[in-house]
């Protein structure tokens, strides 16, 4: 019994240390500010003309939607999320407070489901997301990506950041090829483990396979 308790205690200590390190790396208040670096990096790919509309799928606390709103002050940004109980610290009210704190008035937030978006085909000039789809229980996450691209206008752009590992998504290079065959242009899967992270961070943070799917419809 003593050995079992010792093992459980050591395991709890390891998990606690891991969580503290993760918080320090991602927190906007810390020195590393990895989350901010990722958000700004993804947002840099989202540019639309004045009067355009941008959809941020799975907006969480509103960080990416707000970053896109700042870069596109004459566009309308809509952030959607289900804000489930497993992410109780996030809410529409939190998004709105964060937008207000950043003096952003061209972003709004509403409930939505990434699996079945409540928007007509070709509604948005750009669609984006950050670390969302891999959290959705599914045997076919490529179909969820297609659902996001469904609401993108012809000529619109997309920047979807996630852990695109084979175990979570299957063959993403085949998916890139499929999009090109469907008529999408400039489709790329950009590895972000080097772009946004330091050498060992993807490993201990369990972010191996992180990449951006970008392109034009």
LOTILUM-274814 format. One record per residue (C-alpha): residue in three letters; x, y, z. Coordinates in steps of 0.001 Angstrom, whole numbers, padded with zeros to 6 digits, always signed. Layout:
BEGIN
ALAXYZ/...
% end
This chain:
BEGIN
UNK+000000+000000+000000/UNK+002864+002361+000846/UNK+004446+001783-002568/UNK+001139+002424-004326/UNK+000620+005665-002409/UNK+004189+006725-003156/UNK+003719+006119-006879/UNK+000420+008036-006885/UNK+002042+010926-004998/UNK+004949+011091-007436/UNK+002535+010958-010374/UNK+000476+013788-008879/UNK+003654+015845-008420/UNK+004691+015279-012041/UNK+001240+016293-013309/UNK+001249+019393-011098/UNK+004686+020462-012336/UNK+003584+019864-015957/UNK+000470+021991-015467/UNK+002468+024809-013875/UNK+004976+024775-016731/UNK+002156+024770-019291/UNK+000504+027739-017587/UNK+003773+029669-017500/UNK+004401+028967-021178/UNK+000929+029910-022403/UNK-000046+032700-020010/UNK-000207+036198-021467/UNK+001267+037400-018158/UNK+004342+035178-018300/UNK+007694+035661-020039/UNK+007216+032956-022691/UNK+003759+034127-023892/UNK+003511+031213-026297/UNK-000260+031548-026592/UNK+000060+035176-027687/UNK+002724+034242-030218/UNK+000489+031542-031718/UNK-002607+033754-031773/UNK-000786+036626-033471/UNK+000848+034200-035887/UNK-002450+032663-036997/UNK-004156+036069-037166/UNK-001450+037323-039521/UNK-002871+034976-042175/UNK-006391+036422-041826/UNK-006857+039531-043961/UNK-010074+040591-045675/UNK-011230+043745-047493/UNK-013259+046406-045714/UNK-016799+045246-045113/UNK-015718+041593-045133/UNK-016788+038918-042646/UNK-014557+036559-040683/UNK-015574+033445-038745/UNK-013504+032152-035827/UNK-014556+028589-035015/UNK-014192+027564-031377/UNK-013279+031024-030149/UNK-012857+030044-026473/UNK-011890+033249-024656/UNK-012089+035291-027865/UNK-008316+035759-028261/UNK-008035+034863-031955/UNK-011240+036670-032929/UNK-009996+039791-031148/UNK-006582+039570-032828/UNK-008284+039240-036229/UNK-010568+042164-035407/UNK-007565+044366-034648/UNK-005890+043427-037921/UNK-009126+043930-039856/UNK-010789+046969-038224/UNK-013258+047448-041084/UNK-014406+043820-041111/UNK-017015+042018-039031/UNK-015724+039137-036924/UNK-017982+036443-035502/UNK-016610+034050-032917/UNK-018560+030902-032161/UNK-018148+028292-029436/UNK-020228+025746-027580/UNK-018546+026752-024277/UNK-019219+023330-022785/UNK-018870+022422-019114/UNK-015423+020924-019796/UNK-014273+024472-020588/UNK-016159+026199-017800/UNK-013632+029039-017543/UNK-014625+030240-021049/UNK-017910+031928-021931/UNK-019482+034443-024289/UNK-019434+036990-021476/UNK-015677+036475-021061/UNK-015163+037017-024802/UNK-017154+040224-024665/UNK-015210+041485-021646/UNK-011924+040693-023347/UNK-013012+042485-026531/UNK-014056+045509-024483/UNK-010733+045514-022623/UNK-008918+045507-025980/UNK-011214+048300-027267/UNK-012471+046038-030055/UNK-015993+046796-031271/UNK-016126+044877-034551/UNK-016286+041389-033039/UNK-019314+039563-031691/UNK-019686+036160-030103/UNK-022406+033528-030178/UNK-023075+029889-029456/UNK-022317+027522-032281/UNK-021353+023965-033147/UNK-018310+023358-035381/UNK-019773+020045-036521/UNK-022875+021762-037922/UNK-022442+025475-038467/UNK-025542+027631-038376/UNK-024548+029639-041459/UNK-025411+029410-045151/UNK-022886+028346-047773/UNK-020383+031042-048760/UNK-021132+033465-045913/UNK-017604+034490-044882/UNK-014578+036046-046555/UNK-012238+034201-044193/UNK-012467+031375-041665/UNK-010004+030579-038913/UNK-009553+028516-035764/UNK-006870+027636-033238/UNK-006473+024223-031572/UNK-010165+023372-031804/UNK-011038+020379-033969/UNK-008808+017810-032257/UNK-010899+018343-029100/UNK-014090+017272-030881/UNK-014818+013530-030515/UNK-014938+012257-034092/UNK-013669+009460-036300/UNK-013541+011815-039287/UNK-012228+015272-038435/UNK-011563+015986-042094/UNK-015344+016199-042515/UNK-015443+018852-039789/UNK-012842+020841-041711/UNK-015008+020625-044825/UNK-017961+021916-042814/UNK-015916+025013-041896/UNK-014850+025507-045508/UNK-018485+025177-046625/UNK-019310+028626-045230/UNK-016333+030259-046956/UNK-017031+032438-049990/UNK-015457+031712-053343/UNK-012160+033579-053263/UNK-012131+033551-049460/UNK-009156+032415-047402/UNK-008696+030031-044504/UNK-006134+029593-041721/UNK-006910+026615-039491/UNK-004378+025760-036779/UNK-004536+022408-035022/UNK-002690+019219-034131/UNK-002945+017575-037537/UNK-001369+014272-036521/UNK-002261+011099-038400/UNK-003845+009589-035294/UNK-006261+012514-035046/UNK-006863+013350-038718/UNK-005643+010548-040923/UNK-003655+011405-044033/UNK-003618+015210-044188/UNK-001417+015320-047282/UNK-004133+013367-049080/UNK-006650+015901-047745/UNK-004562+018775-049116/UNK-004558+017031-052489/UNK-008321+016542-052243/UNK-008892+020259-051613/UNK-006795+021145-054640/UNK-008821+018723-056760/UNK-011985+020441-055470/UNK-010687+023746-056817/UNK-009070+025249-053726/UNK-005910+027250-054406/UNK-002591+027779-052607/UNK-003407+025006-050140/UNK-000573+024312-047731/UNK-000028+022472-044491/UNK+002511+024618-042638/UNK+004409+022991-039767/UNK+004174+025334-036767/UNK+006281+023337-034324/UNK+009275+025319-035611/UNK+007316+028482-036363/UNK+005736+029045-032943/UNK+007642+026713-030608/UNK+011097+026006-029276/UNK+012897+022738-029907/UNK+011473+020491-027177/UNK+008159+022262-026501/UNK+006022+020242-028963/UNK+007124+017040-027225/UNK+006541+017813-023554/UNK+003482+019963-024324/UNK+001940+017170-026429/UNK+001676+019494-029424/UNK+003568+017383-031946/UNK+001831+017590-035316/UNK+000840+021224-034887/UNK+000317+022847-038266/UNK-001726+025460-040113/UNK-003941+024485-043002/UNK-004072+027562-045209/UNK-005358+028345-048656/UNK-007947+030029-050837/UNK-011336+028759-052027/
% end
